Amino acid sequence: MKIADQYIKLVEWSEEDQCYIGSSPGFIGPCCHGKDETKVYKQLCGIVEEWVDIHKQEGIPLPESFASKSFSGKFVIRVGKDLHKALAIKAVKSGESLNHLCTNLLQDSITRQS
């Protein structure tokens, strides 16, 4: 596996630009675009490889990739008091913990976006 393979590569449609935009979150912002999603992805892969090479040649540390990160399964989210109350009420009504309710809501949201 190449070092560049460890970095996330996203190609997303931009309504504003009416084309696909390629980026590598945490490494490179929007850096290529085009009408063909596959071509944009291929171009993005090449750009990430070039950036890795530049970092190595110039002795610049590479950012940590998502592939090497570990996640604890915990994070803190701040919400307004009214939303907190509404979620707590919904959890009690459904007979589940607030944590379980919020986890399910987040999972459903991610699933719908896929």
C-alpha positions, 0 to 999 in steps of 0.5 A: 500500500502506498502512503497516499492510500491512507488518506481519504479522497472525496469527490462530491457534486457541487450544485454551485459549481455544477461539477464534481469537486475533489478533496482530501479532508485533513490534508488537501482542500478542494483541489480539482474539479470536472464533469466526470466523477471518475476522472476527478477521482483519478486526478485527485489520487494523483494530486494526493500522491504528489503532495505526499512526495512533496512532503517527503522531499521537503521534510514536511511532516505528513498529517495523520491519516484517518487510516491510522487514527483510533476512535474511542466511540465517545465524543461530547456534543453541546446542544441547547437546553430545549433540544436536550430536554426534547431529546430526553423526553423522547428517550423516556417515551420510547423507553431507551436511554438518551445515549441510545436514542441519540446514537440511533438518530445519528446512525439513521441520519448517516444511513439516509445520506449514503 
